[in-house]
Amino acid sequence: MMTSPEFRRNLWLEFSAHRLAAMPVILGAVFLLLYLAGSRTLDANTGAVAGFVYILLIFLWGTRLATDTVVAEVQGHTWDQQRLSAIGAWPMAWGKLFGATAYAWYGGIFCMAFYGVSHATHWSLSAVLNAVALYIAAGIFAHALSLALSLQAIQRRRAFGRVQVLWFQVAAMVAAGIPLYSGLKGLELTGDGAMIAWYGYSMAQTHFVIVSLAGFAGWALTGVYALIRLELMHRHGPWLWLGFTMFAMTYFGGLEWAPWGLPVILTSVPIGLVVAFLVASGAAYAMAFGEPKTRVRLRRLAHYLRENQWRRALEHFPRSALTLLPVAGAAIAAALMADTSHFQNIAGLADVRLSILATVLFVVRDIGFIFVISLRHEKGSGLADARAFLYLVLAYTLLPALAQAIGAASLLGFFWPEWGEPAAWSIVPVLLEVAVIGGLLWRRWQNIQASAAEPS
């Protein structure tokens, strides 16, 4: 790592003689006070406090440092100078990730050392090592994700405030905190309770979570690298994003989920494919709100399509629209594998498959709607996304509630998928909505194509 100029620069900024001495002195005083004020033994209580201090340093402070490493440079107008430097995307990616958070990790190492010594009195060596690995993997994942989220927002050239930065931190801490808790819980369980099944294979829950955190941390770091490449004016296709989407679909689709309170008609669809569809749909929504949606970008896309430069066109094609391909793939697989034998009196196979198609069309409608709003209010793209989000929330909550309140329950098919309803009524309303959204998008696309064809 010492070969990265960005990493060395961060080390020089973060570590002074005073700070090198301050961290171990302060933490040593805290742990000594804890030891003297307690039973003067190292046990689960002292280990719990060490874990808590680690959370404060790595999750609260570390994610803030990771988020601020580029955001602060954008606000300080020094980011453009770095983009023009000779540092490559990969050295800059891990140099910022591990360099900006190095001082937090400096304290985290002391916490983990005290944590391990405390638990070594009543845990086996393998359990201690697994717990420490969980904490470290979760910390790296949280830092990489918070940095990736801030870089994605920078692609939009948004103005940053404390609230925006806080949201990146919260998202990263929640995403890393849930598996950390699950993995630590697995250390306390015994027998079958300490195991987890994935595609029918049983393995230790703690080991599974460690590998999962390492995998997602790797993808988050890959995302940081890809986004910094874009900032350095390098281009790449959508393959990394689609690869991550497929990875997430495969990962979550293989887990065994507790029985849901599903409508009878929905129980005919394999739960793994339902989860894969939901993951892909969530990825499409997240990218639709997060990616830049500017007329300049779409004009370039129109130009490359007109010139049959497909590779360059894919570089500018909206990632959210491409994510609809795995969404449709999961839906098609669910439709083909649906089992209707146990509820033939409720609905036929055609009803099930049309309900699945209607669900896909609602995702298509929503993604198209986000683009319609964004292209209408391009100058305030962040505000446009907020408006689109608000309108979609109202469409799925307030409007159907009003329809039911006034006795117009037959209109619910316009607001959400009507599983179990007659086939025609489950598909016709959303088809009409998709047609309207498609017409609006086509008009905007025609205008963009016309402006792209004009001589510059």
C-alpha positions in Angstrom: 0.0 0.0 0.0 2.9 2.3 0.6 3.3 2.6 -3.2 0.2 4.9 -3.4 1.0 8.6 -3.2 -2.6 9.2 -2.0 -2.1 6.7 0.9 1.2 8.3 1.9 -0.3 11.8 1.7 -3.2 10.8 4.1 -0.8 9.1 6.5 1.3 12.4 6.7 -1.9 14.3 7.3 -3.4 12.0 9.9 -0.4 10.9 11.9 1.6 13.5 13.9 3.7 12.7 16.9 1.0 14.1 19.2 -1.8 12.0 17.6 0.4 8.9 17.6 0.8 9.2 21.3 -2.7 10.5 22.1 -4.7 7.5 20.8 -3.0 4.7 22.9 -2.8 7.0 26.0 -6.5 7.8 25.9 -7.7 4.3 25.1 -5.3 2.9 27.6 -6.7 5.2 30.3 -10.3 4.2 29.4 -9.5 0.5 29.5 -7.4 0.8 32.7 -10.3 2.7 34.4 -12.7 0.0 33.2 -10.5 -2.7 34.7 -10.0 -1.0 38.0 -13.6 0.1 38.4 -14.9 -3.4 37.7 -14.0 -6.7 39.1 -10.4 -6.3 38.1 -10.7 -9.2 35.7 -10.9 -9.3 31.9 -14.3 -10.8 31.0 -17.3 -10.4 28.7 -18.1 -7.0 30.2 -14.7 -5.5 29.4 -14.8 -7.1 26.0 -18.3 -5.6 25.3 -16.9 -2.1 26.2 -14.0 -2.6 23.9 -16.4 -3.6 21.1 -18.5 -0.5 21.8 -15.5 1.8 21.6 -14.5 0.1 18.3 -18.0 0.8 17.0 -17.6 4.5 17.9 -14.2 4.8 16.3 -14.8 2.7 13.1 -18.5 2.9 12.4 -19.3 6.4 13.6 -16.1 8.3 13.1 -14.5 6.1 10.4 -17.5 6.3 8.1 -17.5 10.0 8.5 -13.9 10.2 7.5 -14.5 7.9 4.5 -17.4 10.0 3.3 -15.6 13.3 3.8 -12.4 12.3 2.0 -13.7 13.4 -1.4 -16.7 15.5 -0.3 -14.4 17.9 1.6 -12.2 18.2 -1.4 -15.1 19.0 -3.6 -16.3 21.7 -1.1 -12.7 23.0 -0.8 -12.3 23.2 -4.6 -9.2 20.9 -4.5 -10.8 17.8 -6.1 -10.3 19.1 -9.7 -6.6 19.4 -9.0 -6.4 15.8 -7.9 -8.4 14.7 -10.9 -5.7 16.3 -13.1 -2.8 14.6 -11.2 -0.9 11.5 -12.5 -2.3 9.2 -9.8 -4.2 6.3 -11.3 -7.7 5.3 -10.3 -6.8 2.2 -8.3 -4.1 3.8 -6.1 -6.4 6.7 -5.5 -9.3 4.4 -4.6 -7.7 2.3 -1.9 -5.4 5.2 -0.9 -8.4 7.3 0.0 -10.3 4.5 1.5 -7.6 3.2 3.8 -5.6 6.4 4.1 -8.4 8.8 5.2 -9.6 6.2 7.8 -6.1 5.2 9.0 -6.2 7.0 12.3 -9.6 5.5 13.2 -8.1 2.1 12.4 -5.1 2.9 14.6 -7.5 3.2 17.5 -9.6 0.2 16.3 -6.6 -2.1 16.5 -6.1 -1.3 20.2 -9.8 -1.9 20.8 -9.7 -5.3 19.0 -6.5 -6.3 21.0 -8.3 -5.5 24.3 -11.5 -7.2 23.0 -9.6 -10.4 22.1 -7.7 -10.5 25.4 -10.9 -10.0 27.3 -12.8 -12.8 25.5 -9.9 -15.2 25.4 -10.6 -16.0 29.1 -13.9 -17.7 28.2 -13.8 -18.2 24.4 -11.8 -20.5 22.3 -9.1 -19.1 20.1 -11.1 -19.7 16.9 -14.1 -17.9 18.4 -12.0 -14.9 19.3 -10.4 -14.8 15.8 -13.8 -15.1 14.2 -15.2 -12.2 16.2 -12.2 -10.0 15.4 -12.5 -10.9 11.7 -16.2 -10.0 11.8 -15.5 -6.5 13.3 -12.7 -5.8 10.8 -14.7 -7.0 7.8 -17.7 -5.0 8.8 -15.6 -1.9 9.3 -14.0 -2.1 5.9 -17.4 -2.7 4.3 -18.9 0.3 6.1 -16.0 2.6 5.0 -16.0 1.4 1.4 -19.8 1.7 1.1 -19.9 5.2 2.6 -17.2 6.3 0.2 -18.9 4.7 -2.8 -22.2 6.5 -1.9 -20.5 9.9 -1.6 -18.7 9.3 -5.0 -22.0 8.4 -6.6 -23.6 11.6 -5.3 -20.6 13.6 -6.6 -21.4 12.2 -10.0 -24.5 14.3 -9.7 -22.5 17.4 -8.7 -24.8 18.0 -5.8 -24.3 20.5 -3.0 -23.4 18.7 0.1 -24.5 19.5 3.7 -24.3 17.7 7.0 -27.7 16.0 6.4 -26.6 14.5 3.0 -23.3 13.2 4.5 -25.2 11.8 7.5 -27.4 9.8 5.2 -24.4 8.1 3.6 -23.1 7.2 7.0 -26.4 5.8 8.2 -26.8 3.7 5.1 -23.3 2.3 5.5 -23.6 1.6 9.2 -27.0 -0.2 8.8 -25.7 -2.3 5.9 -22.6 -3.3 7.8 -24.2 -3.4 11.3 -26.9 -6.0 10.5 -24.5 -8.8 9.3 -22.1 -7.9 12.2 -24.8 -8.5 14.7 -25.9 -11.7 12.9 -22.3 -13.0 12.9 -21.7 -12.2 16.6 -25.0 -13.8 17.4 -23.9 -17.0 15.7 -21.0 -17.3 18.1 -23.4 -17.5 21.0 -25.6 -20.2 19.4 -25.0 -23.9 19.4 -26.1 -26.9 17.3 -28.4 -26.2 14.3 -29.0 -22.6 15.6 -25.4 -21.7 14.8 -25.8 -22.9 11.2 -27.1 -21.2 8.1 -28.4 -22.8 4.9 -27.5 -21.4 1.5 -28.9 -23.2 -1.6 -29.3 -26.2 0.6 -25.8 -26.3 1.9 -25.4 -25.9 5.7 -22.4 -23.9 7.1 -21.5 -22.1 10.3 -23.4 -18.8 10.5 -20.3 -16.8 11.6 -18.1 -18.1 8.8 -20.8 -17.4 6.3 -21.2 -13.8 7.5 -17.4 -13.2 7.4 -17.2 -14.4 3.8 -20.3 -12.4 2.9 -18.9 -9.2 4.5 -15.6 -9.7 2.7 -17.4 -10.3 -0.6 -19.6 -7.1 -0.3 -16.6 -5.1 0.9 -14.8 -6.2 -2.3 -17.7 -5.1 -4.4 -17.9 -1.8 -2.6 -14.2 -1.1 -3.2 -14.7 -2.1 -6.8 -17.5 0.5 -7.0 -15.2 3.1 -5.5 -12.6 2.3 -8.1 -15.1 2.5 -11.0 -16.5 5.8 -9.8 -13.1 7.3 -9.4 -12.3 6.2 -13.0 -15.4 8.2 -14.1 -14.1 11.2 -12.1 -10.8 10.8 -13.9 -12.6 10.9 -17.3 -12.2 7.2 -18.0 -15.2 5.4 -19.4 -16.4 1.9 -18.9 -19.5 -0.1 -19.7 -22.2 -1.3 -17.4 -20.7 -4.7 -16.7 -19.5 -4.0 -13.2 -22.9 -2.8 -12.1 -24.7 -5.6 -13.8 -22.2 -8.1 -12.3 -22.9 -6.8 -8.8 -26.6 -6.9 -9.4 -26.4 -10.6 -10.5 -24.1 -11.3 -7.5 -26.6 -9.8 -5.1 -29.5 -11.6 -6.7 -27.6 -14.9 -6.4 -26.5 -14.3 -2.9 -29.8 -13.3 -1.4 -31.8 -15.7 -3.5 -29.9 -18.6 -2.0 -30.8 -17.8 1.6 -33.6 -19.6 3.4 -36.2 -17.0 4.4 -38.7 -17.4 7.2 -42.2 -18.1 5.9 -43.9 -14.9 4.9 -47.6 -14.0 5.2 -48.0 -14.2 1.4 -51.2 -14.3 -0.6 -52.0 -17.9 -1.6 -51.4 -17.1 -5.2 -47.9 -15.8 -4.5 -46.9 -19.0 -2.7 -46.8 -20.7 -6.0 -43.6 -18.7 -6.9 -40.2 -20.0 -5.6 -39.2 -17.8 -2.7 -35.6 -17.6 -4.0 -36.8 -16.1 -7.3 -39.1 -13.7 -5.5 -36.1 -12.5 -3.4 -33.9 -12.2 -6.5 -36.6 -10.2 -8.3 -36.9 -7.9 -5.3 -33.1 -7.4 -5.1 -32.9 -6.6 -8.8 -35.9 -4.2 -8.6 -34.3 -2.5 -5.6 -31.1 -2.1 -7.5 -33.0 -0.6 -10.4 -34.7 2.0 -8.2 -31.5 2.9 -6.4 -29.7 3.5 -9.6 -32.6 5.4 -11.1 -32.4 7.9 -8.2 -28.6 7.9 -8.0 -27.3 8.1 -11.5 -27.0 11.3 -13.5 -29.9 12.0 -15.8 -28.9 15.0 -17.9 -29.7 15.9 -21.5 -26.0 16.2 -22.2 -25.5 12.6 -21.3 -28.5 11.5 -23.3 -27.4 13.6 -26.3 -24.2 11.7 -26.3 -26.1 8.4 -26.2 -28.2 9.5 -29.1 -25.1 10.5 -31.1 -23.4 7.1 -30.5 -26.5 5.2 -31.3 -26.9 7.1 -34.6 -23.2 6.4 -35.4 -23.6 2.7 -34.5 -20.9 3.0 -31.8 -22.4 0.5 -29.5 -19.6 0.2 -27.0 -19.6 4.0 -26.4 -23.4 3.9 -26.3 -23.4 1.4 -23.5 -21.1 3.6 -21.6 -23.8 6.3 -21.6 -26.9 4.1 -21.4 -28.8 4.5 -18.2 -27.8 1.8 -15.8 -31.2 1.7 -14.2 -32.8 0.8 -17.6 -30.2 -1.9 -18.2 -31.0 -3.3 -14.7 -34.5 -4.0 -15.9 -33.0 -6.9 -17.9 -32.1 -9.0 -14.7 -35.5 -7.8 -13.3 -37.2 -9.3 -16.3 -35.0 -12.4 -16.1 -36.0 -13.2 -12.5 -39.6 -12.6 -13.4 -39.5 -14.9 -16.4 -37.8 -17.6 -14.3 -40.5 -17.2 -11.6 -43.3 -17.4 -14.2 -41.8 -20.6 -15.8 -41.3 -22.3 -12.4 -44.6 -21.3 -10.8 -46.5 -24.2 -9.3 -50.3 -23.7 -9.5 -51.3 -27.3 -8.6 -52.3 -26.5 -5.1 -54.7 -23.6 -5.8 -56.4 -24.4 -9.1 -59.7 -23.2 -7.7 -58.3 -19.7 -7.0 -56.5 -18.8 -10.2 -55.1 -20.5 -13.2 -51.5 -20.4 -14.5 -52.4 -17.5 -16.9 -53.5 -15.4 -13.9 -50.2 -16.1 -12.1 -48.0 -15.3 -15.1 -50.0 -12.1 -15.9 -49.7 -11.0 -12.3 -45.9 -11.5 -12.5 -45.8 -9.5 -15.7 -47.9 -6.7 -14.1 -45.4 -6.5 -11.3 -42.6 -6.1 -13.8 -44.5 -3.4 -15.6 -45.0 -1.5 -12.4 -41.2 -1.4 -12.0 -40.8 -0.3 -15.6 -43.5 2.4 -15.1 -41.7 3.8 -12.0 -38.3 3.9 -13.6 -39.7 5.6 -16.6 -41.6 8.1 -14.4 -38.4 9.0 -12.6 -36.8 9.9 -15.9 -39.8 11.9 -17.1 -39.7 14.0 -14.0 -35.9 14.4 -14.1 -35.8 15.4 -17.8 -38.5 17.9 -17.1 -36.6 19.6 -14.3 -33.0 19.0 -15.3 -31.6 22.2 -13.7 -32.7 20.9 -10.3 -32.1 17.2 -10.8 -31.8 16.5 -7.0 -35.1 18.3 -6.4 -36.6 16.4 -9.4 -35.6 13.1 -7.8 -37.1 14.1 -4.5 -40.4 15.0 -6.3 -40.4 11.7 -8.2 -39.8 9.8 -4.9 -42.7 11.7 -3.2 -45.1 11.1 -6.1 -44.3 7.4 -6.1 -44.8 7.1 -2.4 -48.2 8.8 -2.7 -49.1 6.5 -5.6 -48.4 3.4 -3.5 -49.9 4.7 -0.2 -52.3 7.6 -0.2 -54.0 7.2 -3.6 -55.0 3.5 -3.1 -56.2 4.3 0.4 -58.4 7.1 -1.0 -59.7 4.7 -3.7 -60.7 2.2 -1.1 -62.2 4.9 1.2 -64.6 6.2 -1.6 -65.6 2.6 -2.6 -63.5 2.5 -5.8 -61.5 -0.6 -5.0 -61.7 -1.6 -8.6 -59.1 1.1 -9.3 -56.4 -0.4 -7.2 -54.9 -2.0 -10.3 -53.6 1.4 -11.3 -51.6 1.8 -8.0 -50.1 -1.7 -7.3 -50.1 -5.2 -8.6 -53.4 -6.9 -8.0 -52.4 -10.5 -7.4 -55.3 -12.9 -7.4 -57.6 -10.7 -9.5 -58.9 -11.6 -12.9 -56.0 -11.8 -15.4 -57.3 -8.9 -17.6 -57.8 -6.5 -14.7 -54.3 -7.3 -13.3 -52.5 -6.2 -16.5 -54.7 -3.7 -18.3 -54.3 -0.7 -15.9 -50.5 -0.9 -15.7 -50.3 -1.4 -19.5 -52.1 1.9 -19.9 -49.8 3.7 -17.5 -46.7 2.3 -19.2 -48.0 3.4 -22.5 -48.5 7.0 -21.2 -45.0 7.1 -19.6 -43.5 5.6 -22.7 -45.2 8.3 -24.9 -43.8 11.0 -22.7 -40.3 9.5 -22.7 -40.5 9.1 -26.5 -41.3 12.8 -27.0 -38.4 13.8 -24.8 -36.1 11.4 -26.6 -37.1 12.8 -30.0 -36.2 16.3 -28.8 -32.9 15.0 -27.5 -32.1 13.2 -30.8 -33.0 16.4 -32.7 -30.6 18.5 -30.6 -27.9 15.8 -30.9 -28.1 15.9 -34.6 -27.6 19.7 -34.8 -24.1 20.8 -35.8 -22.1 22.0 -32.8 
